[in-house]
Amino acid sequence: MNRLAIAAGAIGFLAVALGAFGAHGLEGKLSPEASAWWETATFYGLVHAVAAFSLALHPRPGFARAGWAFVVGAVIFAGSLYAMALGAPRQLGMATPFGGIGFLLGWTLAIIAGAKR
């Protein structure tokens, strides 16, 4: 069982489902700022789900670590933005950069894994 592939697939599924919900179910119900948060969360979640899934297919362990950093980053980054868009306190936005750090860590780990022979 490839847990990273499962997690990446779940993140991708959620990004598509929540993106559709935002576009149709929340249309006209979010402020412009909240709508932008929703779109950003969906975009970054989907991009990093695809990246994590592709890394899950690589046998080198360093790529799996990068993929898990993407998954954790997506949960924190997108999750905090979705929550704020739905009315959670803006202080939750202090967590969002930690998700971004997860993304940056993932890309860094992918570079390192790719550079190893």
C-alpha positions in Angstrom: 0.0 0.0 0.0 1.4 3.4 -1.0 0.2 5.7 1.8 1.6 8.8 0.1 -0.3 8.0 -3.1 -3.5 7.6 -1.1 -2.9 10.9 0.8 -2.0 12.7 -2.4 -5.2 11.4 -4.1 -7.3 12.5 -1.1 -5.8 16.0 -1.3 -6.5 16.1 -5.0 -10.0 14.8 -4.6 -10.7 17.4 -1.9 -9.2 20.2 -4.0 -11.5 19.4 -6.9 -14.6 18.9 -4.8 -14.0 22.0 -2.7 -13.2 24.0 -5.8 -16.5 23.0 -7.4 -18.3 23.7 -4.1 -16.8 27.1 -4.0 -17.7 27.9 -7.6 -21.3 26.7 -7.4 -22.4 26.2 -3.8 -20.8 29.4 -2.5 -21.3 31.6 -5.5 -22.3 35.1 -4.3 -22.0 34.1 -0.7 -18.3 34.9 -0.1 -16.7 38.3 -0.1 -14.2 39.0 -2.8 -11.4 38.5 -0.3 -12.8 35.2 0.9 -13.4 34.0 -2.7 -9.8 34.8 -3.5 -8.7 32.7 -0.5 -10.9 29.9 -1.7 -9.4 30.0 -5.2 -5.9 30.1 -3.9 -6.4 27.2 -1.5 -7.9 25.1 -4.4 -5.1 25.9 -6.8 -2.2 25.3 -4.4 -3.9 22.1 -3.0 -4.4 20.7 -6.5 -0.9 21.5 -7.7 0.7 20.0 -4.7 -1.5 16.9 -4.8 -0.3 16.2 -8.3 3.3 16.8 -7.3 3.0 14.5 -4.2 1.3 11.8 -6.3 4.0 11.9 -8.9 6.7 11.7 -6.1 4.8 8.7 -4.6 5.5 6.7 -7.7 9.3 7.2 -7.4 11.2 4.5 -5.6 13.9 6.8 -4.0 13.0 7.6 -0.4 14.0 11.2 -0.7 11.1 11.8 -3.1 8.6 10.3 -0.6 9.8 12.8 2.0 9.2 15.6 -0.4 5.8 14.3 -1.2 4.8 14.1 2.5 6.0 17.7 2.9 3.6 18.7 0.1 0.7 16.8 1.7 1.3 18.4 5.1 1.8 21.8 3.5 -1.5 21.4 1.6 -3.4 20.5 4.7 -2.1 23.5 6.6 -2.1 26.0 3.8 -5.3 25.2 2.0 -7.1 24.2 5.2 -6.4 27.5 6.9 -7.5 29.5 3.8 -10.7 27.4 3.4 -11.5 27.9 7.1 -11.0 31.7 7.0 -13.1 31.9 3.8 -15.9 30.2 5.7 -15.7 32.7 8.6 -12.9 31.3 10.9 -11.0 34.0 12.8 -8.4 35.8 10.7 -5.8 34.8 13.3 -5.9 31.4 11.7 -4.1 33.0 8.8 -0.9 32.9 11.0 -0.9 29.1 10.2 -1.0 29.6 6.4 2.8 30.5 6.0 3.6 27.2 7.8 1.9 25.4 5.0 3.9 27.5 2.5 7.0 26.4 4.3 5.9 22.8 3.9 5.6 23.4 0.1 9.1 25.0 0.0 10.5 22.2 2.1 9.0 19.7 -0.3 10.5 21.4 -3.4 13.8 21.6 -1.6 13.7 17.9 -0.7 12.7 17.0 -4.3 15.7 19.0 -5.6 18.1 17.2 -3.2 16.6 13.8 -4.0 16.9 14.5 -7.7 20.5 15.6 -7.4 21.6 12.4 -5.7 23.0 9.6 -7.7 
